[in-house]
Amino acid sequence: QVVIVDEVHERHLHCDLLLGVLRTLLKQRPDLRLILMSATINIKLFSEYFNSAPVLQVPGRLFPIQVIYKPIPPEEQASRSEKLDPRPYLRILQGIDQRYPPE
């Protein structure tokens, strides 16, 4: 009866899709509770998206984060991309096309 979604500020396709499904589901299930969590959320955006949902803020502090990427040498870049096998993804897309043909 409770769905918790953490780090909702990280706007990924799967998270946005989930939020859209939950928004529809909340209209059909008044007993369902949704908790969205994030340290850096755009409160107004998400509250308005869910029909002016109430907001509970817990005071805290942000800690500085430094992201450091290990550079890939140019001679390895092509060889790494060649290791990606697109066939599983193409099979999924073909299955979707077969099940839902263009109108």
WOTAGI-V799778 format. One record per pair of residues at least 12 apart in sequence whose ideal C-beta (glycine too) atoms are under 10 Angstrom apart, sorted by sequence separation. I is the first residue (numbers start at 0). J is the second residue. D is the distance in Angstrom with one decimal. If there is no record, write none. Layout:
i = (I/I)
j = (J/J)
d = (D/D)
This chain:
i = (21/42/4/35/4/21/35/40/42/2/18/33/40/4/18/35/2/33/35/38/34/36/38/2/38/39/2/38/25/26/38/25/22/7/8/18/22/25/0/7/8/9/21/22/1/2/3/4/5/6/7/8/19/0/1/2/3/4/5/6/7/8/9/18/0/1/2/3/4/5/6/8/10/18/0/1/2/3/4/5/6/7/8/1/2/3/4/5/6/7/8/6/7/8/7/8/7/4)
j = (33/54/17/48/18/35/49/54/56/17/33/49/56/21/35/52/21/52/54/57/55/57/59/24/60/61/25/61/49/50/62/50/48/34/35/45/49/52/28/35/36/37/49/50/30/31/32/33/34/35/36/37/48/30/31/32/33/34/35/36/37/38/39/48/31/32/33/34/35/36/37/39/41/49/32/33/34/35/36/37/38/39/40/34/35/36/37/38/39/40/41/40/41/44/44/45/45/45)
d = (5.7/5.5/6.7/9.6/7.1/9.2/7.9/9.2/7.7/8.7/8.8/7.0/9.7/7.7/8.0/8.3/6.2/7.7/9.4/9.6/8.9/9.3/6.9/8.6/9.3/7.4/9.3/6.4/7.1/8.9/9.2/8.3/6.8/9.9/9.3/8.2/6.3/9.0/8.5/4.7/9.5/8.0/8.4/8.4/9.9/6.9/9.1/7.4/8.8/9.5/6.9/4.3/9.2/5.8/7.6/7.4/8.1/7.2/8.3/7.2/5.0/7.9/9.3/7.3/6.0/4.6/5.3/4.6/5.3/4.6/5.7/5.0/9.7/8.4/6.3/7.7/7.2/8.1/7.0/7.2/8.4/9.9/4.9/6.6/9.3/6.7/8.9/9.7/9.1/6.1/6.9/9.0/9.3/9.4/9.8/8.8/6.6/9.9)
